[in-house]
Amino acid sequence: MLTCVDPDGRTVAFDVVGEGPPVVLIPPVMVGQTVYRELVRDLARDHQLIRFELPGHRGSSPWREGVSLDGLAQQVASVLDHLGHRRATLVGYSLGSCISLQFAGRFPERTRAVFAVGAFPRTTAVLRTCVRLACWSTRTIPRTSALAFAFGNARRWSDIPGMFQAGCLADPATSSALFASLLPQPCLTRLPEISAPVFLVCGRWDGYAAPYQRELQRRIPGSTLTWVPQVGHQVPPKQPRVLAAIIRAHFANDSSQY
């Protein structure tokens, strides 16, 4: 595990797998990088995968109050600075997708492309209730929450122990604060500043993010939307080959030098 320090003095943990064009994998809360396990096996053959760890997860410092998407995007930038990368492609899932869009809006010159999986840059009343429930449960019953997130994201029974362990090791107060970062809905303000290609990816059965995809497509000029069949919110862990194919198609058609 590698570490760097963000401008506020917090430790940011990450590791690097593979060689090739740099791709930052930004995970969701609790289950963390376990959701990208099969995607990493596929893409690491010819990409440098930078596995970013959220605050309070696997060696990253806790951040228990005042978490913001801007601050999380800055942590991603700190990792790129540490590795000497001027630009990178970002893959984000759930909260990670919101961070990736925030990064692309705040640092357009540093963004090659964004794959935003299950993005929800604003919250309706129903989703706000779900986010508030996640804030409460991750803080007050963290092991139960860890088990729920593991079951929700597991593709097979053997995936559950690793995902559950990741959730149990996450700092409960930080997990709660990370969910709370979604409530102010700041991501919408950054969307007009995005200049890199944006690939919106969403499961057909995604009850959380599906209502926002057409809106996102309208607000981000030139973005594309891909619906993944037979899956809900959990595209990366449950349909990793489909996601890998979408990412590979972009690199195959991109003539720019990395």
N, C-alpha and C positions, 0 to 999 in steps of 0.2 A: 504494500500500500504506500503510495506517495502522498505528500502533503505540500500545500503552499499556504500563504496567509493572504486574506483579503484586505482591502484598505482599512477596515475597522479592527484589524488584529485577530480575526477569527480564523482558526485552522480549517482548511478545506481539504478533504481527503478525496483521492481519485486513484485509479490505476490505468495502465495503458496496455492494450493487447493488439498485436498485429502490426503490419506495416503498410503504408499507402496513404491515400488522402485522409486527412483527419476528420473523424466523425465523433461528436460528443453525444453520449447517451445520457439523457436526463430522466431520472426515474420518478415514480410516484412515491407517496408517503408510505411508511411502514415496510412494505415488501422490498423496496429499493431495487437494486440492480438484479435481483433474482428473476425479475420479469423478462430480462433481456438475455437469459442464458442461451437459449437456442438461436436467437438472432446473432449473438456474438460468435457462436460456432460457425455460422454461415459467412458473416461479413469479415471476420478477422483474417481470412485467407488473403485478402487484398486491400484491406483498409486498416488504418490505425484507429482503433476504437478507444476513446477516452471515456472511462466509466466514472462519471461525476457522482459524488455522494452528497445528498442533501444534508443540511445542518442536523446534528444529533444522530446521524447514521454512520456507522462503520468508521469512526475516527474523525469525522467532522465535528467541530465544536458545537455545543448546544446554542440555540438562538431562541430564547423563550418568550421574548416580547418584541413587538414592533417589526416582525418579519414582513418584508414587502417583495413583490415580484421584481422590482428594480434592484433591490439588494441581492436577490438570488441570481439575477442576470449578471450582476457585477462579480459574483463569486465564479461564475462560469468564465467570465473574461479574465479573472485572476489565474485560473487554471491554464488558459491559453497563453497568457503572458509567461507563466512559469515554464511552459513547454516550448516557448519561442514561436508559436503559431500566430501569424497575422490574421488568418481567416480559417473558418471551419464550417462544416455542415453540422446541423443540430437535429437530433431525433429526440422528441419528447413525448411522453405518454401521461395522460391525466394532468396532474399538477405540472409535470414536466413539460407538457405541451404548452401550457400557459407561460412557463419560464422561457421556453424556446422562442415563442412569439414576442415576448417582452425583450429578449436579447436582440432579436432581429430588428425591432423598432428602435431600441436604444443604441445599438452598435451596427447599423446597416453596412458599414464599410468592412466589418469583420465577419459577415455572414455570407457563406456560399449558397446555402439552401436550408430550408426548414421542412422537416416532416413532423407535423403536429397531429398526434394520434389521440382522438377523443378530447379535443380542445373545447373548453367552455369559458371564454373570456368575460362573460358576465353571468349572473345567476338570476333565474326566476325565483318566485316565492317558494316553489316546491324544492328547487335545488338548494336554495339558501337554507331551508330547513334541514336537508340532508347534510350540508356542510357543517351546520351548527351541531348536529348530532355527532358527526365525526370529531369535531373539536372536543365535545364533552366526553365521548367514549374513549378516545385515545389518551386523554388525560386521566380519567377516573377508573377505567377498566381496561388498561392497556393490553393485558394478555388475551382477554376476550376479543378485543379489537384486532389484535395480531392474528388470531385464529380465523376471524371472519374475513379479513383481507386475504389470508392465505387460501382459504377455501374458494373465495371469489375469483382469484387469479390463477389457481392451479389448473393445469391442463390434464394432469394425471395425478393419482394418489401420491406417487413418489415425489412430486413437487412440493407437497404441503410442509414437510418438516423444515426444509431450508427457508421457505417463505415465512413460516411461523417463527423460526429462530431470528430471522432478520427483524421482524416486527417486535419481538420481545427485547432485542438489544437496542432498539431505537429509544431515544429519550422521550418519555411521554409528553412532557410539557412542550418540547420542541415540535413534536408531531402535531399537537393541538394548534400551536402557533402557525405552523405551515398551512394547515387547513384554513385557519382564520385569514391568511393572506389573500384568499380568494374572495372574501366578502366585500372589500372595497371596490372591486371591479375595475382596477386601473388599466387592465390590458387593452381595453378598447381605445384608449387615448394614444397608444403607440402604433396601432395598426396602419394608419396612413403613412407612417415613416418607413415602413418596410419596403425594401427595394429588391431583395433577393427572391428567387423562386420559392413559393410556399406550396407544399403538398399536404392538403388536408386529408386525413385518413380516419374513417369512422366505421364502426360495426353497424350493420343494419338494425340490430336489436338493441342498440345503445340508448337506453332510456334517459341517460344523463346528458350526453353531448349531441345526440342527433338533431335536436331542435335548433341548434346554433350553427350547423354547418353551412346552410345556404346563406345565412347572414354573414358569416365569416368570408365566404367566397365573394360576396358582393363588396365587402369592406376592404378586402385585400386584392388589389388589381392584379390580374394575371394568375391568381392562385387556381389550383386544380383540386377537385374533390373526388376521392375514390371511396366507394362504399364496399365494405368487406362483408360478404354473406355469412350467415350462420354463426354470428358471434355478436356479443354485446359490447360493453366498454373495454373488455380485456383483449384487444387485438394483439399486442406484442407477445404475451405468454401463450395465447390460444391459437393464433394464426401467424406464427413467426415466419413461415415460408412465404406467405403472401406479402407480409411487410418487407421482407428481404428482397423479394422480386420488385416491389415498387421502388425501393431505394436503388437497387442495381440498375433499373431502367433509366433512372435519372443520370447516374454516372456514365452509363453507356452512351447517352445522348449529349453529354456535356463535354464540349471541346476545350474548356478552359484548363489551364495548367494549375495543379495543386501543389 
